[in-house]
Amino acid sequence: MRGFSSAEGCFLVNLPKSQNNKLKMKVQLVFQLTQHSRDEKLMRSFIDFFDCGNIFKDGNNFVFRVTKFNDIESRIIPFFRNYLILGVKYEDFKDFA
């Protein structure tokens, strides 16, 4: 999982529109991994591995995405704190966490 995340993973902060506050947007943490569509079975296994997230098709790729804050906080961040990503993606993770 560390290798997939280092190569094809993304830790990002999304600002989707929201009608629930003055700014008309909310902050949403997103963790996602992308792989070619031939790896659909592998991508679906990430849902079982983390016990959260969703899969969707984007062109020739499948994307595994976790957006629920509770899942990010209780599953994704603790995993990557226990199994550190090597390389520059670790800096993205630190900002994300």
Secondary structure, 3 states (H helix, E strand, C coil): CHHHHHHHEEEEEECCECCCCCCCECCEEEEEEEEEHHHHHHHHHHHHHHCCCEEEEECCEEEEEECCHHHHHHHHHHHHHHCCCCCCHHHHHHHHC
